[in-house]
Amino acid sequence: MHIDWTVVLASGLASFVEFVEAFTIVLAVIIVRGWKEAIIGSIAAVALLAILVIALGPSLTTLNTEAFKIIIGTLIMLFGLRWLRKAILRASGVIAKHDEEKAFEKEKALLESTGTRTASLEFGSVAVAFNGVLIEGVEVIFIVLAIGSARGQIVPASFGAAIAGLMVIVIGLIAKGPLTKIPENLLKFIVGILVSTFGTFWVGEGLQIHWFGGDFSTLLIAACYLVAAILTVFLIRATLAKRLISQGASN
Amino acid sequence: MKVLANICNEAIGLLVDDWIYAATIVAWILLMVLVTKAFRWDAVGGIFVLGSCLILIWFSFQKIRNIKN
């Protein structure tokens, strides 16, 4: 079989961007919650994608991707903005900072008391990993079909996408080490911004909004959420401090 | 069964605890769907992001409204 290497390269490069977006979401779930939720969500999405490819094949390209992106983007936005609000409230001292060791001890005690080794599974985190992998997975399938089917090179196009996927996973796992050294609450703040950003971006894509700078507009969206979040933390802190002063003066 | 119960618990928690917040985000997205269907504004992306940021700021402030001390 003749392999057109330009197809491999084009498919690999185009898929690389999609894999980076999916892996960012999965990595966020690994950092916030753990491996179990990220792996279950990702495997479930890959299984669903495999079923879709087997069942529909090339006719997948006729699917209404806009509606799909709006639905998945909305779900991701819901979880992302919820996480980000919690991070804002933690940073401004409204709710207690999460103590991982305490949470682990509580979980351990619960498992020991019930005599089961099944740890609790957080639905939200599984759903975020599932949605992230599903939406980007569909895009990768579209890229492979669009680039590959035009020249009868589906296998080389799939090969290019697979290499890109592996590269992103390896780079992501290397990056995870340094990421774990960042304080937990700061990390959750960043993750909240990232998940909200991708949710917003995907809803916008579904609405066929022409984002300024294409995929790079995610950086601008993230900057907007970052500014809004930092501003809110300062405003809440100032409000609480003002309240304390006025209470002190009245006592 | 325990895993399933935990999944249901989390899903219900999301709907019950933050349902007004969740409903506002969904309503905002639906409004954007209508706006993009009716108009072809270049600025709609910026409006969408700005509105989402304002929802985040507003609902973060709602949490401190009931704090007395």
Contacts between the chains, C-beta under 8 A, distances in Angstrom:
chain1	res1	chain2	res2	distance
A	70	B	29	7.1
A	70	B	33	7.0
A	74	B	25	7.5
A	74	B	26	6.4
A	74	B	29	5.4
A	77	B	25	6.1
A	77	B	29	7.3
A	77	B	52	7.3
A	78	B	14	7.6
A	78	B	22	5.4
A	78	B	25	5.8
A	78	B	26	7.5
A	79	B	14	7.9
A	81	B	21	7.5
A	81	B	25	6.1
A	81	B	52	7.1
A	81	B	55	7.3
A	81	B	56	5.7
A	82	B	14	7.2
A	82	B	18	5.8
A	82	B	21	7.0
A	82	B	22	7.6
A	84	B	56	6.3
A	85	B	21	7.3
A	85	B	56	6.2
A	85	B	59	6.0
A	85	B	60	5.2
A	85	B	63	7.8
A	88	B	56	7.6
A	88	B	60	4.8
A	89	B	60	6.4
A	89	B	63	5.7
A	94	B	63	5.7
A	94	B	64	5.7
A	94	B	67	7.1
A	95	B	63	7.8
A	114	B	2	7.8
A	116	B	2	6.5
A	118	B	2	5.4
A	118	B	3	6.0
A	120	B	6	4.7
A	121	B	3	5.2
A	121	B	6	5.2
A	121	B	7	6.2
A	121	B	10	8.0
A	122	B	6	7.6
A	122	B	10	5.6
A	123	B	6	7.2
A	123	B	7	4.4
A	123	B	8	7.8
A	123	B	9	7.8
A	123	B	10	3.4
A	123	B	11	5.1
A	123	B	14	7.7
A	124	B	10	5.7
A	124	B	14	6.3
A	126	B	7	7.5
A	196	B	52	7.4
A	196	B	56	7.7
A	200	B	48	6.9
A	200	B	49	6.1
A	200	B	52	5.8
A	203	B	29	5.8
A	203	B	32	7.4
A	203	B	48	7.5
A	204	B	45	5.6
A	204	B	48	6.1
A	207	B	32	5.9
A	207	B	33	6.3
A	207	B	36	4.5
A	207	B	44	7.5
A	207	B	48	7.7
A	208	B	36	6.7
A	209	B	36	6.7
A	209	B	44	5.5
A	209	B	45	4.3
A	209	B	48	6.8
A	210	B	42	6.7
A	210	B	45	7.0
A	211	B	45	5.4
A	212	B	45	6.9
A	217	B	45	7.3
A	220	B	49	7.9
A	221	B	49	5.4
A	224	B	49	5.1
A	224	B	50	7.2
A	224	B	53	5.6
A	225	B	52	7.9
A	225	B	53	6.3
A	225	B	56	7.3
A	227	B	53	7.9
A	228	B	53	3.8
A	228	B	54	7.8
A	228	B	56	5.8
A	228	B	57	5.8
A	229	B	56	7.1
A	231	B	57	7.1
A	232	B	56	7.1
A	232	B	57	4.9
A	232	B	60	4.9
A	232	B	61	7.3
A	235	B	57	7.8
A	235	B	61	7.5
A	236	B	60	6.7
A	236	B	61	6.8
A	236	B	64	5.8
A	239	B	61	7.9
A	239	B	64	6.3
A	240	B	64	6.6
A	240	B	67	7.6
A	247	B	69	7.5
